[in-house]
């Protein structure tokens, strides 16, 4: 029997990319129905393989591996015929728990002290409900794009315009670090020798007027994608590209001083997304390059984690190998442990925090100088409950959803994330020129980082706001940009 020549249709979406002097079709695929079915299968198999005694490090390696493979299978099946499906927002959102929650268990990173089999089952159910909700959200009609944003999505940028935008974004982002240091370059460079809280731009949790400066850092989020588009047009070895890349590395280095690994991850990840999606034809060499860059990024993030409390500059000292081998695994966060602890505590020992959690997220952009009584936590402080002082714990957005609304919250929160993902995809389908590509590159990494916490989903999305502000500044001082009308 002859096999059909055409690949199966997994819900293919195609979008025309309009790049200077070239036009190509980007085919990516997603299959929410298959993804939802795999979540159900994965949960059943994972629960069956959870050992009775699961507190030892590595005890959950098998069930976590089974769960992880099932979450990425829907995307892996599509890569042969549509390699760019790896960067489809819905696929990324559905697979994000693998990195933020399950990877530590696969590596056997730490023991789960005083955690029972029933607690682990509850955590797996939370992850399954969230991921299943993401796939269901991907089946909903996407949201409509506000008319005021369409100009920033429709622009097609020339090398000269990109260069100007890069200078604007760099100048604004640089103020975040230069103003607290009183424009003292010696003090700014000296920050690399100190811990994450010793830099001139470091501040306490209760910020005052200096909190406004934090927002300037978000302009730096768009630098990597702008440089990537510039390199697409001029090449990486062009003098203008090299200068722009140097400016981007300066901002990234200052951000690394603060120890924000995920910020560096979002910046580089968004650039990789734009690089692949702007490639008219993906070859094996392109995929290998993306993979090597991803591994290099993980290594850099591990270096930042290792040295952020003693000074990034000390990474060039003689104890590099010794410090880097202190952890024999890729450290993410203790999210799975904290999620499991939350399922132990809530609601038996502490009630659901309900509306306090979304309120805590919604008011995050408001400086405390305007609202001294702004909430300092989402209604429950896990470290304080456990009797630990001077630390903060992350439980992922799944843990936060459970803490707020229980299992139902995990499912409905996943639906909302899935709806955001498919809306972002639809935006890129409609506006695939430079502006749409920039928004998509930043947005898809914001969704990925947002799985760490609801606050991160908000903060990482500020890069999109920064993009529209930079466009507005350009148009006020340099005239209008070319717009592709839909």
Secondary structure, 3 states (H helix, E strand, C coil): CCCCCCCCCCCCEEEEEEECCEEEEEEECCCHHHHHHHHHHHHHHHHHCCCCCCCCCCCCHHHHHHHHHHHHHHHHHHHCCCHHHHHCHHHHHHHHHHHHHHHHHHHCCCCCCCCCHHHHHHHHHHHHHHHHHHHHHCCCCCCCCCHHHHHHHHECCCHHHHHHHHHHHHHHHHHHHHCCCCCCHHHHHHHHHCCCCCCCCCCCCCCCCCHHHHHHHHHHHHHHHHHHHHHHHHCCCCHHHHHHHHHHHHHHHHHHHCCCHHHHHHHHHHHHHHHHHCCCCCCHHHHHHHHHHHHHHHHHHHHHHHHCCCCHHHHHCCCHHHHHCCCCCCCCCCHHHHHHHHHHHECCCECCCCHHHHHHHHCCCCCCCCCCCCCCCCCCCHHHHCCCCCCCCCCHHHHHHHHHHHHHHHHHHHHHHHHHHHHHHHHHHHCCCHHHHHHHHHHHHHHHHHCCCHHHHHHHHHHHHHHHHHHHHHHHHHCCCCECCC
